[in-house]
């Protein structure tokens, strides 16, 4: 199950439907440049400015079509590229803070 805000969960089928609707493509390594017409996004997990997707539950993806409702421009500094998040006020952590959770 996947979380969808305020304690709600989504089934794998619901996740796949959202992925198709918005054209989501998961990121497996640090993106180096913006893809034309695509929007970079990440989840709510605590992260550093250069944390690789997959570490400590941190996930990132490209929206290749429309951006999901609730996502706004994010200023956390992750990847050094413009991106969006459902938690745009979050600021990246120092590496030493994250290392305690590894």
C-alpha positions in Angstrom: 0.0 0.0 0.0 1.1 3.6 -0.7 0.2 6.6 1.4 -1.9 9.4 -0.1 -2.0 12.3 2.4 -4.0 12.4 5.6 -3.6 8.7 6.6 -5.2 7.4 3.3 -3.5 4.5 1.5 -3.6 3.6 -2.2 -3.5 0.1 -3.7 -0.9 -0.9 -6.4 -3.7 -0.5 -9.0 -4.4 3.1 -7.9 -0.7 3.9 -8.0 -0.3 2.5 -11.6 -3.4 4.5 -12.7 -1.8 7.8 -11.4 1.5 6.8 -13.0 -0.2 6.4 -16.4 -2.3 9.5 -16.0 0.7 11.8 -15.3 3.3 9.8 -17.2 5.5 9.2 -14.2 9.0 7.8 -14.7 11.0 7.0 -11.6 14.5 8.4 -11.3 17.2 5.9 -10.3 20.3 8.1 -10.3 20.9 11.8 -9.8 19.5 13.8 -12.8 22.0 16.1 -14.4 19.8 18.2 -16.6 16.1 19.1 -17.1 14.3 17.1 -19.8 12.3 19.3 -22.1 8.6 19.2 -21.3 9.1 17.0 -18.2 8.9 18.0 -14.6 11.1 16.6 -11.9 9.5 15.7 -8.5 10.4 14.0 -5.2 8.6 12.6 -2.2 8.4 13.9 1.4 11.3 11.8 2.9 14.1 13.8 4.6 17.1 14.2 2.3 20.2 16.1 1.5 20.8 18.3 -1.6 22.7 15.5 -3.3 21.0 12.3 -2.0 20.5 9.6 -4.5 16.9 8.3 -5.1 16.3 5.1 -3.2 18.3 5.9 -0.1 16.3 5.9 3.2 13.0 5.8 1.2 13.7 8.9 -0.8 12.1 8.7 -4.2 12.2 11.0 -7.2 10.4 10.8 -10.6 9.7 12.7 -13.8 6.1 13.8 -14.6 6.1 13.5 -18.4 2.5 14.8 -18.8 0.7 16.7 -16.1 1.9 17.3 -12.6 -0.2 15.7 -9.8 -2.5 17.9 -7.8 -0.9 19.4 -4.7 2.7 19.6 -6.1 4.3 23.0 -6.1 7.8 24.4 -7.0 10.3 23.2 -4.3 13.2 25.2 -3.0 15.0 22.4 -1.1 18.0 22.5 -3.4 18.0 18.8 -4.2 19.7 17.9 -7.5 20.4 21.6 -8.4 17.5 21.4 -10.9 14.1 23.0 -10.8 11.6 20.5 -9.4 8.3 20.2 -7.5 7.2 18.5 -4.3 4.0 18.1 -2.3 6.1 19.6 0.6 7.7 22.7 -1.1 8.7 24.4 2.2 11.1 21.6 3.1 14.8 22.4 3.1 17.5 19.8 2.5 19.3 18.3 5.5 23.1 18.2 6.1 24.6 14.9 5.3 25.6 14.3 9.0 21.9 14.5 10.0 20.8 11.9 7.5 23.8 9.6 8.3 22.3 9.0 11.7 19.4 7.2 10.1 21.4 4.9 7.8 
